[in-house]
């Protein structure tokens, strides 16, 4: 066995031992992120901005369906569909990176806080266990495009309400249900839907459109996104008051 007293002063063996030890410590530190370190502090600011963008993007999905008022059929706004999907894809990337960082971020052991700053836990299994039992499910759910604005709900449900009336009116044998989707080659004229589902003027005795009548009269047939967005936003503010 080789003892330290047997190694000559300044020996290369002592130098290599010291270098390898410091490298091992450095490598170990890189595995776990300090929650109070400058890197995570900067990342958290970027992540908050990405969350704000995601909240703004989510309602766009509810404005994709549009009603063709001339042919009484439903179609999807392709440009808005592509734009919303691309923007949401990039915000999801930030959230997935955030989840990865959570599995690599150390935490201060509660039992050690009485001794000042506390001891930073660097055990990856303990970090993963703590994250999975706390915010992991919330972070996963946040990745999906959940609705955020009341006006977007109102717009989407307005189209659904008129669609319900259309399907009810198309229950007769000579009506083809696929004619309610624009672009279907069935040569069916849907002019009868204007009578079966009256919007302007309304007729609640035939079919009650409820709170969705205002949207059906003003915005669901518009191809201008900003017009629809601000009108529904204004409606949402009114109802929140």
SULCORFEN-V277990 format. One record per residue. N is the residue number from 1. RES is the residue in one small letter. PHI is phi in degrees with one decimal (* if undefined). PSI is psi as a letter, one per 40 degrees, with the letter a starting at -180 (NA if undefined). Layout:
n->N res->RES phi->PHI psi->PSI
n->N res->RES phi->PHI psi->PSI
//
This chain:
n->1 res->x phi->* psi->h
n->2 res->x phi->-100.6 psi->h
n->3 res->x phi->-94.2 psi->i
n->4 res->x phi->-63.6 psi->d
n->5 res->x phi->-73.1 psi->e
n->6 res->x phi->-82.8 psi->e
n->7 res->x phi->-88.6 psi->h
n->8 res->x phi->-59.1 psi->i
n->9 res->x phi->-61.1 psi->h
n->10 res->x phi->77.6 psi->e
n->11 res->x phi->-66.2 psi->i
n->12 res->x phi->-67.1 psi->d
n->13 res->x phi->-64.5 psi->d
n->14 res->x phi->-66.5 psi->d
n->15 res->x phi->-66.8 psi->d
n->16 res->x phi->-67.5 psi->d
n->17 res->x phi->-63.5 psi->d
n->18 res->x phi->-66.8 psi->d
n->19 res->x phi->-65.7 psi->d
n->20 res->x phi->-65.1 psi->d
n->21 res->x phi->-66.8 psi->d
n->22 res->x phi->-66.6 psi->d
n->23 res->x phi->-66.3 psi->d
n->24 res->x phi->-65.4 psi->d
n->25 res->x phi->-65.4 psi->d
n->26 res->x phi->-63.1 psi->d
n->27 res->x phi->-64.8 psi->d
n->28 res->x phi->-66.7 psi->d
n->29 res->x phi->-68.5 psi->d
n->30 res->x phi->-70.8 psi->e
n->31 res->x phi->-73.0 psi->d
n->32 res->x phi->-121.9 psi->h
n->33 res->x phi->-93.9 psi->h
n->34 res->x phi->-80.6 psi->h
n->35 res->x phi->-61.8 psi->d
n->36 res->x phi->-105.8 psi->e
n->37 res->x phi->-74.7 psi->i
n->38 res->x phi->-63.8 psi->d
n->39 res->x phi->-64.5 psi->d
n->40 res->x phi->-68.9 psi->d
n->41 res->x phi->-64.4 psi->d
n->42 res->x phi->-69.4 psi->d
n->43 res->x phi->-62.9 psi->d
n->44 res->x phi->-61.4 psi->d
n->45 res->x phi->-67.1 psi->d
n->46 res->x phi->-63.5 psi->d
n->47 res->x phi->-65.7 psi->d
n->48 res->x phi->-62.1 psi->d
n->49 res->x phi->-62.5 psi->d
n->50 res->x phi->-64.9 psi->d
n->51 res->x phi->-67.2 psi->d
n->52 res->x phi->-63.9 psi->d
n->53 res->x phi->-63.8 psi->d
n->54 res->x phi->-61.8 psi->d
n->55 res->x phi->-63.3 psi->d
n->56 res->x phi->-75.0 psi->d
n->57 res->x phi->-80.4 psi->d
n->58 res->x phi->-51.2 psi->d
n->59 res->x phi->-64.6 psi->e
n->60 res->x phi->-60.1 psi->d
n->61 res->x phi->-63.0 psi->d
n->62 res->x phi->-80.0 psi->e
n->63 res->x phi->-96.0 psi->e
n->64 res->x phi->-67.2 psi->d
n->65 res->x phi->-68.6 psi->h
n->66 res->x phi->-136.7 psi->i
n->67 res->x phi->-98.2 psi->h
n->68 res->x phi->-82.7 psi->h
n->69 res->x phi->-68.7 psi->d
n->70 res->x phi->-75.6 psi->d
n->71 res->x phi->-107.2 psi->e
n->72 res->x phi->52.5 psi->f
n->73 res->x phi->-146.8 psi->i
n->74 res->x phi->-109.3 psi->h
n->75 res->x phi->-142.4 psi->i
n->76 res->x phi->-105.7 psi->h
n->77 res->x phi->-77.2 psi->h
n->78 res->x phi->-63.3 psi->d
n->79 res->x phi->-63.3 psi->d
n->80 res->x phi->-67.8 psi->d
n->81 res->x phi->-61.3 psi->d
n->82 res->x phi->-68.2 psi->d
n->83 res->x phi->-61.5 psi->d
n->84 res->x phi->-64.3 psi->d
n->85 res->x phi->-67.1 psi->d
n->86 res->x phi->-66.5 psi->d
n->87 res->x phi->-62.5 psi->d
n->88 res->x phi->-68.5 psi->d
n->89 res->x phi->-61.0 psi->d
n->90 res->x phi->-70.8 psi->d
n->91 res->x phi->-68.2 psi->d
n->92 res->x phi->-65.4 psi->d
n->93 res->x phi->-61.1 psi->d
n->94 res->x phi->-61.1 psi->d
n->95 res->x phi->-70.8 psi->d
n->96 res->x phi->-66.2 psi->d
n->97 res->x phi->-62.9 psi->d
n->98 res->x phi->-60.5 psi->d
n->99 res->x phi->-63.6 psi->d
n->100 res->x phi->-61.5 psi->d
n->101 res->x phi->-63.2 psi->d
n->102 res->x phi->-63.2 psi->d
n->103 res->x phi->-76.2 psi->e
n->104 res->x phi->-114.6 psi->e
n->105 res->x phi->-97.7 psi->h
n->106 res->x phi->-72.3 psi->i
n->107 res->x phi->-143.9 psi->i
n->108 res->x phi->-83.6 psi->h
n->109 res->x phi->-63.1 psi->h
n->110 res->x phi->-57.8 psi->d
n->111 res->x phi->-70.6 psi->e
n->112 res->x phi->-101.8 psi->e
n->113 res->x phi->-69.6 psi->e
n->114 res->x phi->-70.9 psi->e
n->115 res->x phi->-101.6 psi->f
n->116 res->x phi->101.2 psi->b
n->117 res->x phi->-64.8 psi->d
n->118 res->x phi->98.5 psi->i
n->119 res->x phi->-97.2 psi->h
n->120 res->x phi->-80.3 psi->h
n->121 res->x phi->-79.7 psi->h
n->122 res->x phi->-115.1 psi->e
n->123 res->x phi->-73.5 psi->h
n->124 res->x phi->-61.9 psi->d
n->125 res->x phi->-66.4 psi->d
n->126 res->x phi->-69.0 psi->d
n->127 res->x phi->-63.8 psi->d
n->128 res->x phi->-63.4 psi->d
n->129 res->x phi->-62.7 psi->d
n->130 res->x phi->-66.9 psi->d
n->131 res->x phi->-69.1 psi->d
n->132 res->x phi->-64.4 psi->d
n->133 res->x phi->-91.7 psi->e
n->134 res->x phi->-122.6 psi->c
n->135 res->x phi->-106.4 psi->e
n->136 res->x phi->-62.0 psi->d
n->137 res->x phi->-62.9 psi->d
n->138 res->x phi->-63.1 psi->d
n->139 res->x phi->-64.8 psi->d
n->140 res->x phi->-65.7 psi->d
n->141 res->x phi->-64.9 psi->d
n->142 res->x phi->-70.2 psi->e
n->143 res->x phi->-67.7 psi->d
n->144 res->x phi->-78.2 psi->i
n->145 res->x phi->-75.0 psi->g
n->146 res->x phi->-86.9 psi->i
n->147 res->x phi->-67.3 psi->i
n->148 res->x phi->-124.7 psi->d
n->149 res->x phi->-118.3 psi->h
n->150 res->x phi->-60.5 psi->d
n->151 res->x phi->-62.7 psi->d
n->152 res->x phi->-66.3 psi->d
n->153 res->x phi->-59.5 psi->d
n->154 res->x phi->-60.0 psi->d
n->155 res->x phi->-62.5 psi->d
n->156 res->x phi->-64.1 psi->d
n->157 res->x phi->-70.6 psi->d
n->158 res->x phi->-64.5 psi->d
n->159 res->x phi->-65.5 psi->d
n->160 res->x phi->-63.3 psi->d
n->161 res->x phi->-65.7 psi->d
n->162 res->x phi->-67.5 psi->d
n->163 res->x phi->-61.5 psi->d
n->164 res->x phi->-62.5 psi->d
n->165 res->x phi->-66.4 psi->d
n->166 res->x phi->-59.8 psi->d
n->167 res->x phi->-64.3 psi->d
n->168 res->x phi->-66.0 psi->d
n->169 res->x phi->-70.9 psi->d
n->170 res->x phi->-93.8 psi->e
n->171 res->x phi->-77.6 psi->e
n->172 res->x phi->-71.5 psi->i
n->173 res->x phi->-60.7 psi->d
n->174 res->x phi->-87.8 psi->e
n->175 res->x phi->-106.2 psi->h
n->176 res->x phi->-97.7 psi->h
n->177 res->x phi->-64.6 psi->d
n->178 res->x phi->-71.7 psi->e
n->179 res->x phi->-71.0 psi->e
n->180 res->x phi->-74.5 psi->e
n->181 res->x phi->-102.2 psi->h
n->182 res->x phi->-62.3 psi->i
n->183 res->x phi->97.1 psi->e
n->184 res->x phi->-74.7 psi->h
n->185 res->x phi->-88.8 psi->g
n->186 res->x phi->-127.1 psi->e
n->187 res->x phi->58.6 psi->f
n->188 res->x phi->-91.4 psi->h
n->189 res->x phi->-89.6 psi->h
n->190 res->x phi->-104.0 psi->f
n->191 res->x phi->-62.9 psi->d
n->192 res->x phi->-66.0 psi->e
n->193 res->x phi->-68.5 psi->d
n->194 res->x phi->-64.9 psi->d
n->195 res->x phi->-85.8 psi->d
n->196 res->x phi->-72.4 psi->d
n->197 res->x phi->-129.0 psi->g
n->198 res->x phi->-67.8 psi->h
n->199 res->x phi->-114.0 psi->d
n->200 res->x phi->-137.4 psi->h
n->201 res->x phi->-77.5 psi->i
n->202 res->x phi->-75.6 psi->i
n->203 res->x phi->-146.7 psi->g
n->204 res->x phi->-66.5 psi->e
n->205 res->x phi->-73.7 psi->d
n->206 res->x phi->-84.9 psi->d
n->207 res->x phi->-158.6 psi->h
n->208 res->x phi->-87.4 psi->h
n->209 res->x phi->-88.2 psi->e
n->210 res->x phi->59.7 psi->b
n->211 res->x phi->-72.8 psi->e
n->212 res->x phi->-90.1 psi->e
n->213 res->x phi->-60.6 psi->d
n->214 res->x phi->-61.6 psi->d
n->215 res->x phi->-68.2 psi->d
n->216 res->x phi->-66.8 psi->d
n->217 res->x phi->-80.4 psi->d
n->218 res->x phi->-119.8 psi->d
n->219 res->x phi->-128.0 psi->d
n->220 res->x phi->-68.2 psi->e
n->221 res->x phi->-99.6 psi->e
n->222 res->x phi->-85.7 psi->i
n->223 res->x phi->-94.1 psi->e
n->224 res->x phi->-90.2 psi->h
n->225 res->x phi->-63.3 psi->d
n->226 res->x phi->-61.7 psi->d
n->227 res->x phi->-61.4 psi->d
n->228 res->x phi->-66.5 psi->d
n->229 res->x phi->-62.3 psi->d
n->230 res->x phi->-71.3 psi->d
n->231 res->x phi->-65.5 psi->d
n->232 res->x phi->-68.7 psi->d
n->233 res->x phi->-64.8 psi->d
n->234 res->x phi->-63.3 psi->d
n->235 res->x phi->-63.0 psi->d
n->236 res->x phi->-62.9 psi->d
n->237 res->x phi->-63.0 psi->d
n->238 res->x phi->-60.3 psi->d
n->239 res->x phi->-76.4 psi->d
n->240 res->x phi->-68.7 psi->d
n->241 res->x phi->-67.6 psi->NA
//
